[in-house]
């Protein structure tokens, strides 16, 4: 496979055609090696328009979904970002190049170990990853400019609005099953929160310990 040609085609044929035109986003998608974060058995699908499985029945966003999310949250170099759902570590790597600091959390320890290894390989030093059971009662001990939730919620995670800074943005996917929509919530300077429906997409539900235990026999 001609990797660079495949990467170019990914951007021109998938990402641009999904209304992603922010030059910073396009540059990041062109420069961060997505293939590094794809499981070995799916390397040949690294630049295709498909959700790639990577363990624990989880799936990567498609390239156009990754890029559209980045464009939606409008990252600035001064932003501190919270990512809920580290997964392979690719989206946190993307955000790290566009922000000051990224805190990325996941339920699965093996995801955190693998992501940290990839980040170190790329010499990324502004990402902190950790294993956390992000239940509805959980909140971080600090505030953020941006929160990106890569798993689906059944309803808006209003408890996370409390840790958004003024003018902070929260990206999440709402709905379960086949009817899901990406939303951007923005916290205004007067503390009110507005929402914007972005686009239809599909994501797996947020994994927390309470849910997992329901399926243990």
N, C-alpha and C positions, 0 to 999 in steps of 0.2 A: 504494500500500500504506500502510495506517495502521501506521507503524513501532512506536509504543508499544503498540498493541493486539496486534500480532504478538509483541512481546517479552513482554507479559503472558501471552499464550496459551502461548508457549514454556515459561515457568516453570510455569504451572499445569497444563498438559496433558502436558508431556514430563518436565520435571525433577522436580517433586513426585511424579509417579506412578512415578518410578524410585527412590523411597525417599531422596530428598534433602530433608532438613528443616532442616539447619543454617541459621539465619537469616543468618549472615554470608555464607555461600555464595550464598544466594538473593539477598541484597542486591547482592553483587558482580555476579552474572549479570544483574541488572536494571539496573545502572548503567554497566557497561563496554560501549561500543557494538560489539557483535559485527559489525554490518554494515560497520564501518570496515575490518575485516580480511578480509572475503570478497572474492574477485575480482569485478570489475565485472560480468562476464557472469553471475554467480551471486547478485547482490545480492538478487534476489527469493526466493532460497532460504535467506537468512541465518538465519531463525528456524525452519526446518523440521527434522524429525527425519531428517536425511540427512548422510552424509559428503561434504563438498564438496571437489572437486579444486582444487588451487591451483598446480600446476606440478611438473615433474619426476616426474609420476605419483604425487605425494603427495596425501594426503587429510586434511582437518580431522577431528578428533573431532566427533561429534554433540554438540549442546548438553547432553544428559543425561549423556554420557560425560565431558565437561569438568567439569560440576558434581559428578558422583560422584567423580571423581578428586580434586577440591578437598576434598570432604568427607572422603575417605579419609585424606588426608595431614595433616589437622588442623593447619593452619598457625597459627602464633602471630606476633605483631607483632615478636618478637625473632629470628625464624628467618632463617637464611641458606640460600638455596635454589639448587640446581643443576638446571637443566633441560637434558636431552639431547634435542634435536629442537625447535628454535625454531619451524620451520614458518612460519606467518603472523605469529607474535608474539602471538596472542590469549591463549594460556594463560599465557605469561610476564607479560602485562599483568594478567591476573586475579590471579596470584600476587603481583605487586608490591604490590597494594593490601592484601594480607593478611600481608605479611612485611617484614623489614627490608631485605633485598637479594636480588636474583635474578641469577644468572649463567646465561645461556642460550646454548647452542652448537648449531651446525648445520653440516652438510657443504657446503651450497650457499651461496655468497657472495651471490647475488641474494636469497635468503630473509633473510639477515642485514641487507642494505641496506634492504629493504622494511620489515622489522620495526622497525628502528631509526627509520625515518621515521615510522611509525605511533606509536611510543612518544613521539617528540618532539612529534608533533601533539597527543597527550594530555597533554603536559608531565609524563611519567613520568620520574623522575630516578634511580630506584634499581634500574635494570636495566642490566647489562653484557652485550652480545651479541658473539659472536665466531665466526669460521669455524674449525672444528676437525674433523679426521678422528678420530672417537672409536673407535679400534680396541680390541680386547680388551686390548692392552698399555698403553693410554693411561690415565693417572690425573691428576687435577688437582693442583695444588700447594698445595691448602688443603682444609680439612674443612668439612662442611656439616651442617646440622640436617635438611635434607630434600633428597632427590634424586628428581626426577620424570622418568622416561624415557617419552617419548611414542611411541617406536617399539617393535616387537616383537623380543624376543631368543629365540634357540632354547633357551637355558638361563639360569639366574639369573646376573646380572652380578656375581659374587662379588668381583671386583677393586674394585668400587665400595663394597663394605662397609667397606673399609679407610679410606675418607675420610668415613664417617659418624661424627658425634659420638655419644657415649653418649645413648641414648634417641632417636637419629635414625631417620627413616623413609625408606624407598625404595619408590617406586611403579614397577612395570614390568609389561609384558605379556609373558607367556611362551607360546611355541608358534609354529609357523609354519603357513601354510595356513589351513584353516577351523577348526581346533581351537585356540583361544587363550583364555587366562584372565588377568585382571588380578590382580596380587598386591601385597600390602603386606608388606615386610620391615621389621622393627624391631630395632635394635641395642640390646641390654640393657646395663645399667651394668656387667655382668661381661664384656662384649665378645661374648657369644653373640648369634646372630641368629635370630630367630623369623620364621615366615612365616604369612600368612593369605591364603587364596584368597578373592577378593572377588566377582567376577562374570565372566560370559562376555562377550567383546567381540572385535572384529576390528581389527587394525592392520597396517600394512606393516612389513616387517623393517627393522632398523637399516641405514642406508646408510653403508658405509665404502669407502675407495678400493680395497681389495683385492677386494671383491665387484664393484664397478663394472668393474674391469679385466677380469674374466672374460667380460664381454659386449661387449668392444670387438673389432670385426672389421676 
